[in-house]
């Protein structure tokens, strides 16, 4: 799955209407579909029924199951565009074992997510949750981001968008990724196998990598124990990157100063989950990027890829089936 295809006319189908039957349709869903259609046509492609298509834009986010029989019935499809950066559900459905090119939206939404990560960092350092809950004048000693040693797990678009903010605060930045290719602006880039050696010298840990079997619970009880007690953890990737019971224990016992979580495991959290009651945890409901922003950026990615598809160029956001993202 190289992402480079032979030059060909782009005849693109958009997720069949029948697969929307079990989902609540709303104005944003209709807008997403129309913007994707406009992007395809604007890039010189045509929107066709699936049995006439050589490319497919799949808009169902949470249920990949209908896609598999659709592809079985339409072997002429050479390229599938998925709607989100995370593809773990599609990997488990066996999509990536097929001889076609699959692209996702990785990197497309990174700007808003990078901003959200910065917000969670600052809110955690400034004890925002405790300040907001106490209904009286209550002075606390804020922590400054300036000069904090930041470790980012993942070297994709989120990291690349967050790094410039951190550079303004003169933070030493370590990026851990699958390979050690340098990331612009990072102080150093290391393979993710170095995680345990880096954690003791980390003040702020940001999780911004894809969820794969290898990265599930990458931050477990042992790893949390290696962080300094003043450290904070921010997760804008997937909840399952963190062992949640271990995180709760570390926060309750003072072995970790704070956490900022846009994602959790389980997700959503039950109303009585202990994370809600902790004054050193800020939780946002997997909303680092807005629906309108995601729709605009997905349509933009589709347009770029339709152009590249027709020209036989490397597509953007190609999923590596070996890596799982």
N, C-alpha and C positions, 0 to 999 in steps of 0.2 A: 504494500500500500504506500506508493511514493507520493501521491498527490498530483503527479504530472500525468496528463492524459493527452491523447491525440487530439489535434484540432478537430472540432466537430460543431455542428449547429447545436445550440442549447435549447432543447425542448424540455421544459421543466414542469413537473407536476408539484402542486402544493398539497400537503396532507389531505387526503380525501375527506369530504364533508361527513361521510358515514362514521369516521373515527371520532368525530366531535360529539356524537350522540350522547355519550355518557358524561360529557363535561358541561359545565355551566357556561353558556355563551354570554358575553357581555361586550360592552363597547370597545374595550381594549383588545379583546380577542379579534373582533371584527377589524379594528384598526390595524392590528399586526398582520392579518391576512392580506389586507388591501395594500399596505406598505410593501410587503414582500412581493406581491404581484407587480406593483409599480416598479420595484427595483429590478425584477427580472426583465421586464419589458424595456425599461430604461437602459439596461446593459446590453440590449440587442437580442435577448432571448425571447422565447415564446412560452406562454403558459398553456399547457395541454393536459388532457386526461392522462391518468397514470399509465394506461396501456399503450400510450404513444410517446412516453417520456424516456429520455436517457439520463435525466437527473431528477432528484426528488428533494424538496424542502419539507422536512418533518417538523411539525409544530407542537405535537403532543409532548409535554415535558415529563410527566410522571409515569406514563405507561408505554413501554417500548414493545409490548407483546404484539399489538396489531401490525407492527412494521415487518416482522419476520415473515408471516404468510404473504404479505403484500409483495415483498421482494421475491419470495418463492414463485409467485404468480407472474412476476415481471422481470425476468432475467436480463432484459435489455437495459435496465437501469445501471449506469456505470458510476454514479456519484450520488451520495446522500449527504445533505446538510442537516445537522442536528441543531436544536434551538438553544442549547445552553453550553457552558464551558464544562460542567461536570458530566461525565458519560458513564459512570459506574453502573447505572441501571441497564444501559444498552450493552455494556460489556457482559453482564451476567446473562443477558438474553442471547448471547452468541453472535451478535451482529458483526464483530470484528474478525471472525473467522472466514468471512466471505471474500471473494475476489473482486471487490469493488473499493472505490475510494470513499472514505467517510471523513467529513470535516465537522468540527464543532465550533462553538463561539469563543473558544479560549482566547483571552486577550482582548476581546471586543468590549467587555464591560468593565475593564480593569480600572479606569479612571475613577468612577464613582466608588468602587470597592476600596481603592487606595485611600480616598478621602475618608471613608467610613472607618478604616483601620486607624488612621490618624486620630479621628475623633475618639475612638475607644481607648487608644493609648493615653491621650490627654485626660480624658474623663477618669480613667483609672488612677493616673498619677495624682490627680487633683481631688480624689476622694468624692467624686460627684454624687454617687449613690447615697452615701452617708449624709452628705450635706443636704440633699434633696428631701430625705426622709425625716430629718429632725426639724420640728416646727418651732424652733427658737434659735436665737443667735448662737452660733456654735462654731468657734474658730478651730480650724485644723491647720496643720503644717503641710502646705502643698509640696509636691515633688516636681522638679523641673525636668523637662525632656532634654534640656541642653547637656550635651556630653554623655548621655546615657549610652551604654553598650547595647546595641540592638542586634538581635539575631532573627533573620527571616528564613523560615522553612519554605522553600519554593523560589524559583528564579524566573517565573513567568511575568505576565503583564501587571499583576497586582504589585509584586515587588518592584518592578521598574517604575510604576507610578508613585509608590510610596517613598522610594529612596530620595527623590529631590526634596520632599518635605523634611526628611530626616537630616539631609545634608545642611539645610538652613540652620538646624539646631546643633550642628557640628557633632553629630553622633557617629562614633565608629560603627560601621555596619558590616556584619558578617552574613553572607547569603549561603545557605546550604541547599544544594540541588543535586539532581541525579548525576550530573557530570560537573566538573570543576571549571567549565568555560566561564571566563570572567563576565560579570554583570557590570555595565557602566555605572559608575557612582559608588559602588560597593567598595568598602575598604579591603575586603578579601572575599573570595568565593571558594568554597570548599565542597567536597562531595558529602552527601548526606550521611554517609557512614561515620563522619566526624562529630555527629550530634552530641554524643555523651562527653566528648572532650571539650566542647564549646560551652555547654550549659552552665558550668560553674562560673564562667566569666560573662554571663548574660544578665542584663538588667531588665530588658524588654524582649519578650519572645513573641514573634508574630507568625502565625500559621497561615500560609497562603499557597498551599500546594494541592495537587489533585489527590483524590481518594482512590487508592488501589489496595489490593490485599497487603502489599508491603508497607503502606503508610497508615493502615488502620491501627489505632491506638499507638501511634508513633510517640505520643506523649503519655506514658503510663506512670505507674507508681514510682518505678526506679528513676525515670527521667525527671519527674517532678521533684524527686528527692535531691537531684543534682543542682537544681536551681538555687540561687541565694534566696534567703527568706524575704528579702526586699523586692524580689523580681515580680513582674506582672506578666500575664499571658493573655494574648489577644488572638482570637480565632475568627477569621473571615472566610474560611474554606469549607470544611465539612465537620459536623459535630463528632463523627466517629474517629477523627484524628486523635481525640483525647479520651482517655479512660475516665468517664464522668465520676464514678464513685471515688476514684483516687484524687481527682481534682477537688471534689467537695471536702474530702478529709484534709487535704493540704491547706485549703482556704480556712477551714474551721480551726485547724491546729496552729495557724500562724506560720506555717512553713512556706507560704506563698502570700504575697501582699495583696494581690488583686487579680481579677480576670475581667476581660471585656469580650463578650461572646455574641457574635451575630448568628452563630449556628450552634446547635446542641445535639446531644445524643442521650435520650431520644429527642425527636423533634416532631411536633411541638412538645414542650415540657408539660407535664400535668400541673394543675393549679397548686398542688401540695408538694411539688418537688423542692427539696432543700435549697437548691440554687437561688430560688426566688427570695428566700428569707435572709440571704447574706448581704450585709452592707458593703462588702468589698467586691461585689459582682454586678456588672452592668450587662443586661441582656437586651438585645434588640432582636426582633422576630424575623430573622433571615431577610432583612430589608436593606442590605447595603446598596443595592441598586434599585431604582424605581422601575415600575412596569413600563412607563412611557419611554424611559431612557433605554431599557433593554430592547423594546420594540424597535426604536430608531436604530440602535447599533446592530441588531440582528439584520434588519433590512439592508443596512450599509454593507455588512459582511456578505450577504447574499449577492448584492449587486457586484461587488468586487470579484466574487468567485464565479459568477456567471461569465463575466468578461474573461477571466483567466481560463475557464473551462473551454470557451470558444477558441481561445488562442493557443491551447495546449500547454499553458504555463502551470507552474506549481500553484496549487490552491492554498488558501490561507486557512490555518487551524486544522491541518490534517491530523487525524488521530493515529498515534503509533500503537498498533495492536500489541506489540511486545511490552511497551511501558504501561498501557492501559489508559492513556489519556492523549 
